Amino acid sequence: MSDLTRATENEFAFLAEIGLPIVERREFAPESYRGGFELTFGASGKRVTILYSDYEFDVRADGNEIFGASKHDSFAGNMFSREHLIPALPKLRAAVEPALRSFAAAAT
């Protein structure tokens, strides 16, 4: 699980460059398929949360879904096995980066 967490944190490191540094990282139940991680980026009262649990990848900005079960532009869904998450991260970043950059710009 730590490799998935680290790879996701590295792929979304651009958030720090736009004023939303990582403020919390948490891994849970790595032995279970329900296990995963949560990364929280934020500053000035704004928060971006990336949650991977039950094989589902979810990105939220102040609680609003950017990528998830009901919003997954250019993807057939938001489920990724542990083996397929790391290869999918560049495409996931590309799918959500414009919205996250707009969110960060509105935060200033």
Phi and psi restraints in degrees (value plus and minus 20) as a CYANA .aco file:
   2 SER   PHI     -82.9   -42.9
   2 SER   PSI     -51.8   -11.8
   3 ASP   PHI     -85.7   -45.7
   3 ASP   PSI     -60.0   -20.0
   4 LEU   PHI     -85.8   -45.8
   4 LEU   PSI     -62.3   -22.3
   5 THR   PHI     -82.2   -42.2
   5 THR   PSI     -68.2   -28.2
   6 ARG   PHI     -83.1   -43.1
   6 ARG   PSI     -63.5   -23.5
   7 ALA   PHI     -83.0   -43.0
   7 ALA   PSI     -60.9   -20.9
   8 THR   PHI     -87.2   -47.2
   8 THR   PSI     -63.8   -23.8
   9 GLU   PHI     -80.1   -40.1
   9 GLU   PSI     -62.3   -22.3
  10 ASN   PHI     -85.6   -45.6
  10 ASN   PSI     -61.2   -21.2
  11 GLU   PHI     -85.8   -45.8
  11 GLU   PSI     -52.7   -12.7
  12 PHE   PHI    -121.1   -81.1
  12 PHE   PSI      -1.3    38.7
  13 ALA   PHI     -82.4   -42.4
  13 ALA   PSI     -40.2    -0.2
  14 PHE   PHI     -78.3   -38.3
  14 PHE   PSI     -43.6    -3.6
  15 LEU   PHI     -81.1   -41.1
  15 LEU   PSI     -58.2   -18.2
  16 ALA   PHI     -83.6   -43.6
  16 ALA   PSI     -57.7   -17.7
  17 GLU   PHI     -85.9   -45.9
  17 GLU   PSI     -43.3    -3.3
  18 ILE   PHI    -126.1   -86.1
  18 ILE   PSI      -0.5    39.5
  19 GLY   PHI      75.8   115.8
  19 GLY   PSI      -9.3    30.7
  20 LEU   PHI    -144.9  -104.9
  20 LEU   PSI      58.6    98.6
  21 PRO   PHI     -91.1   -51.1
  21 PRO   PSI     142.1   182.1
  22 ILE   PHI     -91.0   -51.0
  22 ILE   PSI     113.7   153.7
  23 VAL   PHI    -137.4   -97.4
  23 VAL   PSI     -37.7     2.3
  24 GLU   PHI    -177.7  -137.7
  24 GLU   PSI     120.5   160.5
  25 ARG   PHI    -154.3  -114.3
  25 ARG   PSI     115.0   155.0
  26 ARG   PHI    -163.2  -123.2
  26 ARG   PSI     112.0   152.0
  27 GLU   PHI    -132.9   -92.9
  27 GLU   PSI     127.1   167.1
  28 PHE   PHI    -165.9  -125.9
  28 PHE   PSI     125.4   165.4
  29 ALA   PHI      22.6    62.6
  29 ALA   PSI      36.7    76.7
  30 PRO   PHI     -82.3   -42.3
  30 PRO   PSI     -42.4    -2.4
  31 GLU   PHI    -100.8   -60.8
  31 GLU   PSI     -31.6     8.4
  32 SER   PHI    -126.2   -86.2
  32 SER   PSI     128.2   168.2
  33 TYR   PHI     -82.8   -42.8
  33 TYR   PSI     -42.4    -2.4
  34 ARG   PHI     -99.8   -59.8
  34 ARG   PSI     -31.9     8.1
  35 GLY   PHI     -89.0   -49.0
  35 GLY   PSI     149.7   189.7
  36 GLY   PHI     152.5   192.5
  36 GLY   PSI    -164.9  -124.9
  37 PHE   PHI    -170.0  -130.0
  37 PHE   PSI     142.6   182.6
  38 GLU   PHI    -156.9  -116.9
  38 GLU   PSI     108.0   148.0
  39 LEU   PHI    -135.3   -95.3
  39 LEU   PSI     112.9   152.9
  40 THR   PHI    -141.6  -101.6
  40 THR   PSI     107.0   147.0
  41 PHE   PHI    -135.2   -95.2
  41 PHE   PSI     124.9   164.9
  42 GLY   PHI     158.3   198.3
  42 GLY   PSI     146.7   186.7
  43 ALA   PHI    -194.5  -154.5
  43 ALA   PSI     135.3   175.3
  44 SER   PHI      32.1    72.1
  44 SER   PSI      18.4    58.4
  45 GLY   PHI      59.4    99.4
  45 GLY   PSI     -20.4    19.6
  46 LYS   PHI    -119.4   -79.4
  46 LYS   PSI     122.9   162.9
  47 ARG   PHI    -156.1  -116.1
  47 ARG   PSI     115.8   155.8
  48 VAL   PHI    -137.2   -97.2
  48 VAL   PSI     107.3   147.3
  49 THR   PHI    -140.3  -100.3
  49 THR   PSI     110.8   150.8
  50 ILE   PHI    -134.1   -94.1
  50 ILE   PSI     100.1   140.1
  51 LEU   PHI    -141.6  -101.6
  51 LEU   PSI     110.0   150.0
  52 TYR   PHI    -143.2  -103.2
  52 TYR   PSI      93.0   133.0
  53 SER   PHI    -175.8  -135.8
  53 SER   PSI     125.5   165.5
  54 ASP   PHI      34.7    74.7
  54 ASP   PSI      11.8    51.8
  55 TYR   PHI      47.7    87.7
  55 TYR   PSI     -11.6    28.4
  56 GLU   PHI    -120.6   -80.6
  56 GLU   PSI     117.5   157.5
  57 PHE   PHI    -127.2   -87.2
  57 PHE   PSI     108.2   148.2
  58 ASP   PHI    -157.0  -117.0
  58 ASP   PSI     111.5   151.5
  59 VAL   PHI    -143.9  -103.9
  59 VAL   PSI     107.1   147.1
  60 ARG   PHI    -149.8  -109.8
  60 ARG   PSI     124.2   164.2
  61 ALA   PHI    -138.3   -98.3
  61 ALA   PSI      94.0   134.0
  62 ASP   PHI      28.7    68.7
  62 ASP   PSI      21.8    61.8
  63 GLY   PHI      65.2   105.2
  63 GLY   PSI     -30.9     9.1
  64 ASN   PHI    -108.4   -68.4
  64 ASN   PSI     110.0   150.0
  65 GLU   PHI     -86.6   -46.6
  65 GLU   PSI     103.4   143.4
  66 ILE   PHI    -120.0   -80.0
  66 ILE   PSI     -59.0   -19.0
  67 PHE   PHI    -167.6  -127.6
  67 PHE   PSI     109.7   149.7
  68 GLY   PHI     158.2   198.2
  68 GLY   PSI    -175.4  -135.4
  69 ALA   PHI     -81.2   -41.2
  69 ALA   PSI     -57.7   -17.7
  70 SER   PHI    -122.8   -82.8
  70 SER   PSI     -25.9    14.1
  71 LYS   PHI    -161.5  -121.5
  71 LYS   PSI      84.3   124.3
  72 HIS   PHI    -166.6  -126.6
  72 HIS   PSI      40.2    80.2
  73 ASP   PHI     -71.3   -31.3
  73 ASP   PSI     117.5   157.5
  74 SER   PHI      46.1    86.1
  74 SER   PSI      -7.2    32.8
  75 PHE   PHI    -149.7  -109.7
  75 PHE   PSI     131.0   171.0
  76 ALA   PHI     -95.5   -55.5
  76 ALA   PSI     -34.3     5.7
  77 GLY   PHI    -199.4  -159.4
  77 GLY   PSI    -188.5  -148.5
  78 ASN   PHI    -137.5   -97.5
  78 ASN   PSI      -3.0    37.0
  79 MET   PHI    -119.3   -79.3
  79 MET   PSI     111.5   151.5
  80 PHE   PHI    -158.4  -118.4
  80 PHE   PSI     106.6   146.6
  81 SER   PHI     -86.7   -46.7
  81 SER   PSI     143.0   183.0
  82 ARG   PHI     -80.3   -40.3
  82 ARG   PSI     -52.7   -12.7
  83 GLU   PHI     -91.5   -51.5
  83 GLU   PSI     -45.6    -5.6
  84 HIS   PHI    -124.4   -84.4
  84 HIS   PSI     -26.7    13.3
  85 LEU   PHI     -87.6   -47.6
  85 LEU   PSI     -69.5   -29.5
  86 ILE   PHI     -78.5   -38.5
  86 ILE   PSI     -66.6   -26.6
  87 PRO   PHI     -83.3   -43.3
  87 PRO   PSI     -45.5    -5.5
  88 ALA   PHI    -103.8   -63.8
  88 ALA   PSI     -34.7     5.3
  89 LEU   PHI     -77.2   -37.2
  89 LEU   PSI     -63.5   -23.5
  90 PRO   PHI     -79.8   -39.8
  90 PRO   PSI     -59.8   -19.8
  91 LYS   PHI     -89.7   -49.7
  91 LYS   PSI     -58.2   -18.2
  92 LEU   PHI     -81.6   -41.6
  92 LEU   PSI     -65.3   -25.3
  93 ARG   PHI     -79.7   -39.7
  93 ARG   PSI     -67.4   -27.4
  94 ALA   PHI     -79.5   -39.5
  94 ALA   PSI     -54.4   -14.4
  95 ALA   PHI     -91.4   -51.4
  95 ALA   PSI     -52.1   -12.1
  96 VAL   PHI    -128.1   -88.1
  96 VAL   PSI     -35.3     4.7
  97 GLU   PHI     -76.9   -36.9
  97 GLU   PSI     -65.1   -25.1
  98 PRO   PHI     -77.6   -37.6
  98 PRO   PSI     -63.7   -23.7
  99 ALA   PHI     -86.0   -46.0
  99 ALA   PSI     -59.0   -19.0
 100 LEU   PHI     -90.9   -50.9
 100 LEU   PSI     -55.4   -15.4
 101 ARG   PHI     -86.1   -46.1
 101 ARG   PSI     -60.2   -20.2
 102 SER   PHI     -84.1   -44.1
 102 SER   PSI     -62.1   -22.1
 103 PHE   PHI     -79.9   -39.9
 103 PHE   PSI     -66.0   -26.0
 104 ALA   PHI     -85.8   -45.8
 104 ALA   PSI     -59.5   -19.5
 105 ALA   PHI     -85.4   -45.4
 105 ALA   PSI     -57.1   -17.1
 106 ALA   PHI     -90.6   -50.6
 106 ALA   PSI     -40.1    -0.1
 107 ALA   PHI     -97.5   -57.5
 107 ALA   PSI     -37.1     2.9
